[in-house]
Amino acid sequence: MDMWETDLDVAKRFFRNAKIAIDSFHVMRNINNAMNSIRIGVMQKYNLKTDSIEDNHP
């Protein structure tokens, strides 16, 4: 099943006794998106014009 919230709502409403299984592709995609958000946030804290992180450490 897709992880789209509307699909989950429909499944819960019309198939109350069904077991909902999420495919691994969508789980991994969400994990990768979360990791990228964290990575980008960390990168934005540093001045990218310098060559080392040590130069940017507060």
Backbone as ProteinMPNN parsed JSONL, in Angstrom:
{"seq_chain_A": "MDMWETDLDVAKRFFRNAKIAIDSFHVMRNINNAMNSIRIGVMQKYNLKTDSIEDNHP", "coords_chain_A": {"N_chain_A": [[0.837, -1.175, 0.0], [0.427, 2.253, -0.667], [1.859, 5.08, 1.029], [0.342, 7.329, 1.185], [-1.688, 9.604, 2.847], [-4.464, 9.802, 2.399], [-5.081, 7.35, 1.17], [-4.605, 5.626, 3.304], [-6.579, 6.512, 5.105], [-8.936, 5.847, 3.687], [-8.673, 3.062, 3.546], [-8.797, 2.399, 6.285], [-11.372, 3.241, 6.86], [-13.164, 1.825, 5.119], [-12.298, -0.79, 5.122], [-12.173, -2.068, 7.748], [-11.195, -4.264, 9.229], [-8.924, -4.981, 7.963], [-5.448, -5.699, 7.543], [-2.9, -3.375, 7.42], [-0.286, -2.924, 5.277], [2.799, -1.498, 4.563], [4.785, -0.739, 1.794], [8.289, -1.424, 1.35], [9.743, 0.37, -0.231], [8.542, 2.926, 0.058], [8.897, 3.35, 2.78], [11.716, 3.471, 2.985], [12.145, 5.66, 1.317], [10.982, 7.729, 2.801], [12.658, 7.691, 5.057], [15.117, 8.382, 3.856], [14.456, 10.963, 2.925], [14.066, 12.277, 5.374], [16.64, 12.078, 6.488], [18.078, 13.579, 4.609], [16.962, 16.108, 5.048], [17.893, 16.649, 7.637], [20.674, 16.585, 7.146], [20.975, 18.74, 5.341], [20.156, 20.84, 6.982], [22.218, 20.812, 8.907], [24.42, 21.38, 7.27], [23.796, 23.978, 6.478], [24.373, 25.435, 8.705], [27.006, 26.024, 8.674], [29.68, 27.997, 7.332], [30.117, 27.899, 4.015], [32.208, 28.855, 2.521], [34.668, 28.474, 3.643], [37.356, 26.076, 4.089], [37.353, 24.073, 6.025], [35.587, 22.377, 8.639], [36.388, 22.879, 11.206], [37.154, 25.566, 11.179], [34.746, 26.768, 11.251], [33.507, 26.088, 13.572], [31.65, 26.945, 16.425]], "CA_chain_A": [[0.0, 0.0, 0.0], [1.107, 3.538, -0.69], [1.791, 5.747, 2.33], [-0.446, 8.549, 1.054], [-2.615, 9.651, 3.978], [-5.832, 9.545, 1.936], [-5.219, 5.9, 0.994], [-4.71, 5.025, 4.636], [-7.902, 6.857, 5.64], [-9.943, 5.045, 2.973], [-8.524, 1.672, 3.984], [-9.298, 2.283, 7.661], [-12.824, 3.464, 6.895], [-13.952, 0.829, 4.391], [-11.769, -2.135, 5.374], [-11.816, -1.92, 9.161], [-10.478, -5.43, 9.757], [-7.766, -5.275, 7.113], [-4.097, -5.386, 8.012], [-2.292, -2.419, 6.497], [1.148, -3.155, 5.088], [3.437, -0.442, 3.783], [5.9, -1.314, 1.048], [9.599, -0.962, 1.824], [10.205, 1.517, -1.021], [8.054, 4.168, 0.649], [9.544, 3.501, 4.086], [13.088, 3.93, 2.745], [12.084, 7.009, 0.751], [10.734, 8.656, 3.909], [13.88, 7.75, 5.86], [16.091, 9.171, 3.094], [14.028, 12.37, 2.944], [14.33, 12.805, 6.716], [18.094, 12.226, 6.628], [18.49, 14.714, 3.777], [16.557, 17.339, 5.735], [18.843, 16.851, 8.732], [21.971, 16.888, 6.539], [20.922, 20.098, 4.792], [20.117, 21.749, 8.121], [23.564, 20.88, 9.483], [25.288, 22.067, 6.308], [23.465, 25.4, 6.437], [24.917, 26.087, 9.891], [28.416, 26.312, 8.464], [30.061, 28.876, 6.23], [30.638, 27.019, 2.972], [33.346, 29.477, 1.848], [35.911, 28.008, 4.247], [37.694, 24.713, 3.695], [37.225, 23.06, 7.068], [34.532, 22.556, 9.636], [37.018, 23.444, 12.398], [37.136, 27.017, 11.055], [33.374, 27.239, 11.438], [32.965, 25.63, 14.853], [31.423, 28.086, 17.338]], "C_chain_A": [[0.882, 1.238, 0.0], [0.959, 4.189, 0.684], [1.008, 7.055, 2.28], [-1.546, 8.532, 2.109], [-4.055, 9.344, 3.567], [-6.069, 8.054, 1.73], [-5.38, 5.204, 2.338], [-6.079, 5.296, 5.256], [-9.001, 6.017, 5.001], [-9.883, 3.595, 3.442], [-9.091, 1.478, 5.388], [-10.818, 2.415, 7.724], [-13.611, 2.306, 6.282], [-13.491, -0.606, 4.621], [-11.254, -2.196, 6.811], [-10.989, -3.066, 9.718], [-9.225, -5.771, 8.963], [-6.467, -4.922, 7.824], [-3.469, -4.469, 6.974], [-0.793, -2.666, 6.468], [1.689, -2.07, 4.169], [4.637, -1.049, 3.069], [7.22, -0.662, 1.449], [10.124, 0.232, 1.033], [9.804, 2.821, -0.351], [8.654, 4.408, 2.038], [10.945, 4.062, 3.898], [13.105, 5.339, 2.162], [11.867, 8.038, 1.859], [11.954, 8.788, 4.815], [14.927, 8.596, 5.155], [15.725, 10.651, 3.081], [14.314, 13.012, 4.301], [15.823, 13.031, 6.925], [18.608, 13.402, 5.802], [18.119, 16.039, 4.43], [17.509, 17.663, 6.878], [20.198, 17.273, 8.178], [22.015, 18.323, 6.026], [20.9, 21.125, 5.922], [21.481, 21.913, 8.77], [24.49, 21.653, 8.558], [25.04, 23.571, 6.305], [23.987, 26.158, 7.652], [26.356, 26.545, 9.693], [28.622, 27.219, 7.268], [30.732, 28.022, 5.157], [31.833, 27.611, 2.237], [34.68, 29.024, 2.435], [36.113, 26.538, 3.924], [37.455, 23.67, 4.78], [36.112, 23.408, 8.052], [35.115, 23.202, 10.887], [36.998, 24.966, 12.366], [35.76, 27.596, 11.363], [32.801, 26.907, 12.807], [32.828, 26.805, 15.81], [32.261, 28.018, 18.594]], "O_chain_A": [[1.955, 1.252, 0.603], [0.024, 3.872, 1.42], [1.017, 7.812, 3.251], [-2.259, 7.537, 2.242], [-4.785, 8.692, 4.314], [-7.135, 7.544, 2.074], [-6.2, 4.297, 2.483], [-6.671, 4.406, 5.867], [-9.896, 5.532, 5.693], [-10.914, 2.976, 3.703], [-9.79, 0.497, 5.647], [-11.469, 1.774, 8.549], [-14.604, 1.856, 6.852], [-14.237, -1.543, 4.337], [-10.058, -2.355, 7.052], [-10.158, -2.851, 10.6], [-8.542, -6.749, 9.267], [-6.402, -3.971, 8.602], [-3.507, -4.762, 5.779], [-0.119, -2.623, 7.498], [1.104, -1.767, 3.129], [5.415, -1.788, 3.672], [7.256, 0.505, 1.838], [10.883, 1.035, 1.577], [10.628, 3.724, -0.204], [8.889, 5.554, 2.421], [11.327, 5.02, 4.57], [13.993, 6.129, 2.484], [12.495, 9.097, 1.857], [12.252, 9.883, 5.292], [15.563, 9.442, 5.785], [16.603, 11.504, 3.214], [14.754, 14.16, 4.368], [16.227, 14.056, 7.474], [19.482, 14.141, 6.255], [18.893, 16.995, 4.367], [17.89, 18.819, 7.065], [20.808, 18.216, 8.684], [22.991, 19.036, 6.257], [21.554, 22.164, 5.829], [21.864, 23.022, 9.143], [25.264, 22.493, 9.017], [25.977, 24.353, 6.145], [24.041, 27.388, 7.638], [26.863, 27.362, 10.461], [27.84, 27.21, 6.317], [31.814, 27.48, 5.387], [32.425, 26.93, 1.4], [35.718, 29.175, 1.79], [35.177, 25.839, 3.537], [37.364, 22.482, 4.47], [35.762, 24.571, 8.253], [34.438, 23.979, 11.559], [36.843, 25.601, 13.409], [35.633, 28.774, 11.696], [31.727, 27.39, 13.164], [33.771, 27.575, 15.991], [32.173, 28.904, 19.444]]}, "name": "protein", "num_of_chains": 1, "seq": "MDMWETDLDVAKRFFRNAKIAIDSFHVMRNINNAMNSIRIGVMQKYNLKTDSIEDNHP"}
